[in-house]
């Protein structure tokens, strides 16, 4: 009696004159290395955008476990420090000035201001924990680092851009290799100051909004945390001054009315 013919398994199909082929085979896609290259850039932009468009919502989502689309805060500020470092080198190259330090030292100098921001977040965290918050210190530090990586980076890049424009105008208008802003009208200097104060103020406002939402803090305890945080940051800046960018709170008098302003001191 002849043996029965073998039947291919259901998962395979034997085409005429061909080899077995899986019914569930998925077409192989070519590697998209271009997307892999752009992915870190997009992650930086997404992180900055998510924080800037809603720091309170950002902090609340962070408290619920965060999400994969945003960068680690240390990686985020490191990218910002890298951008500032290359911005500094580009400005020095434009003006023909020799670099005062190595590229790595310049990077550390660009990263150092975030130590002040972390200290601000830690002091405020201690105060808010005293009033019952259960959040971790690392989350408080993360919020101020995200604020610094977004707005402090923006402020420094704006300073570099203004410097490049002023230098270029000095060469084109006067034929002198010097910053034109030095001899510009008073309103130009005031505009530069306002542009530099803007990102500094945004840094503080957005950091405070994120911390308030993170800790679900009441008005009184949070106001106390803000005051103690800023006073301690100012004291540390004077006692342990880093040779780098510092965020400074100053009270000026406008028609005998005290007005607090924020600016960056180099």
Secondary structure, 3 states (H helix, E strand, C coil): CCCCCCCCCCCEEECCCCCEEECCCCCCCCCCHHHHHHHHHHHHHHHHHHHHHCHHHHHHHHHCCCCCCCCCHHHHHHHHHHHHHHHHHHHHHHHCCCCCCCHHHHHHHHHHHHHHHHHHHHHHHHHHHHCCCCCCHHHHHHHHHHHHHHHHHHHHHHHHHHHHHHHHHHHHHHCCCCCHHHHCCHHHHHHHHHHHHHHHHHHHHHHHHHHHHHHCCCHHHHHHHHHHHHHHHHHHHHHCCCCCCEEEEEEEEECCEEEEEEEEEC
